């Protein structure tokens, strides 16, 4: 659930940034500048989500291995 929440927050931030780039920001005059900043925004989002998911899944695998290796002796 936390993973979905973080991805949604990132997506909302991306939408806000794209709005700022294409609509609100008047100093960017050419479409090529806007396109370049759009590509930077989306690439950064993909990298950030990939790093988060990688770190989150590697942390879960380590904790699951510790639980599966425990033996109960009676």
C-alpha positions in Angstrom: 0.0 0.0 0.0 2.8 2.4 0.8 4.4 1.6 -2.6 1.3 2.6 -4.4 1.0 5.8 -2.3 4.5 6.9 -3.1 4.0 6.2 -6.8 0.8 8.2 -6.8 2.6 11.1 -5.0 5.3 11.0 -7.7 2.7 11.0 -10.5 0.9 14.0 -8.9 4.2 15.9 -8.7 4.9 15.1 -12.3 1.6 16.3 -13.4 2.1 19.6 -11.5 5.6 20.0 -13.0 4.3 19.4 -16.5 1.6 22.0 -15.9 4.2 24.4 -14.8 6.3 23.7 -17.9 3.6 23.8 -20.5 1.1 26.3 -19.1 2.3 28.4 -16.2 5.9 29.1 -17.1 6.1 32.0 -19.6 9.9 32.3 -19.7 10.3 29.1 -21.7 9.6 30.4 -25.2 10.2 27.5 -27.5 8.5 24.2 -27.7 11.9 22.5 -27.8 12.8 23.8 -24.4 9.5 22.7 -23.0 9.9 19.3 -24.6 13.4 19.0 -23.2 12.2 19.8 -19.6 9.3 17.4 -20.1 11.7 14.6 -21.0 13.9 15.4 -18.0 10.9 15.3 -15.7 9.6 11.9 -16.9 13.0 10.3 -17.0 13.7 11.4 -13.4 10.3 10.0 -12.3 11.0 6.6 -13.9 14.5 6.5 -12.3 13.2 7.5 -8.9 10.3 4.9 -8.9 12.7 2.2 -10.2 15.2 2.9 -7.4 12.4 2.9 -4.8 10.9 -0.4 -6.0 14.4 -2.0 -6.2 15.3 -0.9 -2.7 11.8 -1.9 -1.4 11.9 -5.4 -3.0 15.5 -6.2 -1.9 14.6 -5.3 1.7 11.5 -7.6 1.6 13.6 -10.5 0.2 16.1 -10.3 3.0 13.5 -10.3 5.7 11.6 -13.2 4.1 14.8 -15.3 3.8 15.5 -14.8 7.5 12.0 -16.0 8.4 12.2 -19.1 6.1 15.5 -20.2 7.5 14.3 -20.4 11.1 13.7 -23.8 12.4 11.5 -24.7 15.3 12.7 -27.5 17.5 10.4 -29.3 19.8 
